[in-house]
Amino acid sequence: MKYLIVGLTGLLLAGCATSGPDLSNDLARPQNSAPAIMVVKPFSDNPNVYALSTQLEQNYTGTQVQVLRVGNEVKVTYPADALFGVGGVNLTPNTQNALDPFVVAAKAYPDAKIRIDSFTDNSGLQASNVTRSEDRAQNVARYLLDHGFVAGNITLKGYGGAYYVASNDTPEGRAQNRRIVLTISNIPLPQPVA
């Protein structure tokens, strides 16, 4: 019975993990073999990742901007309509209100890498959507460069409507698909106190 419980627990953990060992044979393990032990790594072992994501979450409370901590990365998702307007590629005057909290928080980690991913909905031709999303990503990168970020630490990609997160059958779903995701990675560990 002990091996059955361990096996079922392993199967449940494997189903929740994005990658890891295949524990599907745990139920068939011979009685004299030890059960598999699954080591779960902490979400992030870098306190600066927590500090940055917490600061950004506080900065964007009450807005449509979403902050997500994924391992040692922090992802900040902006509705593209808030930065550009529907169909636009130039940053709107309200962009400063949306991007400045990110700029202030990320500047504390000048060696961190920033990836800008831009997405549209599926309206129109995919080639035009890719061009529009690339132009948007470049304009966000230009804004970051104008605020002191290093070009070598910024990468960008426009995907058009390829990776949608909601149905494109409704105006609300299309609005969710039009988004800019800024991912901060390579966040350094805190320096030891001398």
N, C-alpha and C positions, 0 to 999 in steps of 0.2 A: 504494500500500500504506500510506503514511504516513497518508493521510486515512481509510482503513478502520480503522486502529488507533485513531486519535483519535476517530473516530465511535463505535466499539464502546466505548471507554472512557467517552465522554460518555453513551452509553446506559446503561451500568452505573451510573455516578454518578447519573444521573437516576432510575434505578429505586430507588436507596438513599435519595434525598432525599425529604422530605415535600412539598416544593414547589420550584419552580425552572423554568428554561426548558425548553421541549419540544425535546429534541435528536433527535427521531425522524427528522428529515430530514437529519442529518449524512452518512449514507451516500450520499445522492443529491446532495450538494454538487458543483457544477461544479469541475473541476480547477483553475481559476484563482482560486477564492475561498479566503479564509483559514478555517481550522477555528474552530469556536466555542470560546471559552475559558470555562471554568466556574470561578468564584471561590468557594472554600469558606471561609466565615467561621468563625473559631475558635468552639469550643463555648461559651465565655463569655470575655469580655475583662475581667471584674470579679474581681479577686483576693479580694474579700470573699465572693463566691459560693462560691469554692473553700474558703475558710477556714471558712465556716459549714457547708457540706456535710461537710467533713472532720471537724469537731468533732462534728457529729451522728452521722456514721458511727461514730466512736470511742465516743460515748456509748451507742449502741444495738448495739454488737457483741455477738453471742451472744443477741440477742432476736429476736422475730418482727417487730419494727418495721423497715420498709424505708425507706432514704433514697436519693433519686434526684435528680441534678442535671439539669435540663432547660433549656438556654440560660442565662438569667439568673435562673432560679427554682430553688428547692429544695423538693422534695415529700417529705413524711414521711407514710408510710402505716402506720396502726395497725390491728391486728385489733380490730373493734368489740367482740368478746367479751371482750377484755382490759380494755377501758375500762368496759363496761356489763354484761357478762353476757349470756347468750343471751336475747333478747327485751326486755331492760331498756333504760331510757332515762336512769336516774340513774347518775352516775359511781360506780364501786366504790371501796373504800378503797385498792386497789392502783393506782388512777389516778395518784396522786401519783408513784409510781415510774416510771410510763410517760410522763407529761407533763412532769415537772420538768426532765429534760434538755433538752427542747425550749424550755421557758420560759427557762432559764438561757442557752442559746445565742442565742435570738432576741432577748432583751433587749439584746444588744449593738448591735442595729440598731433603735432605737425608732421610726424613721420608715418602716420597712419595712411592707408590706401583708401581711396574713395572710388567706387564704381557707380556709374550712372546708367541705369537701364530705363528705357523709355518705351511705352506701349500705347497703342491706340485701340479703338474698337475695330470691328470688321466692316464698317461702312466704307464704301468706295473701293478702289483698287488697292490690292496689297502693296504693289510697288510704290504708290503714292503715300500709303500709310507708313511704309518703312522710311521713306524720305522725310516725312513729317516728324516721325519719332526721332530720327537721327538729328534733324535740325533742333528739335526741342532739347535733346540731350546735350548738343553742342552749346546751346544758349545757357543751360544750367551750368555747364563746365566753365563757360566764359564768366558767369556771375561769380563762381567760386574763385577763379583766377583773379578777378578784379578785387576780391576780398582777401588776397594774400596766400591762397593755397598754391602748392607747387605743381606745375603741369605734369611732372613725372610721376606724381602720386595719384593722378586722376585717369581713369579709363571710362569709356562710354560705348554704348551700343543701342541702336534703335531697332526694335523688333516688329514694329507695325502692329497688326492685330493677331499675331501668331500665338501668343500665350495669354489667353483670356482667363479671368478669375470669376466671371459671372456670365449669365446668358446675354447674348447680343440681341435677343428678341425683344427686350424692353429698353426704354430710355434709361431707366435706373441701372440696369445691367451694363449698358454701353458706357455710362458715366463711370462705373467702377473699373471698367477695362481700360479707360484712358487714365494712365497713371505714370508717375515718375518714381522710381525706387532708387534711393541713395543708400549704398551699402558701405559701411566703414569696417575695414578689416586691418589686420596687422597693428592692432592697438597695443602699444607697449605695456609691459608689466610695470607696476610702480617701482621707482628707484628705492633701493634700501637706504634707510636712514643711517647716516654716519655717526 
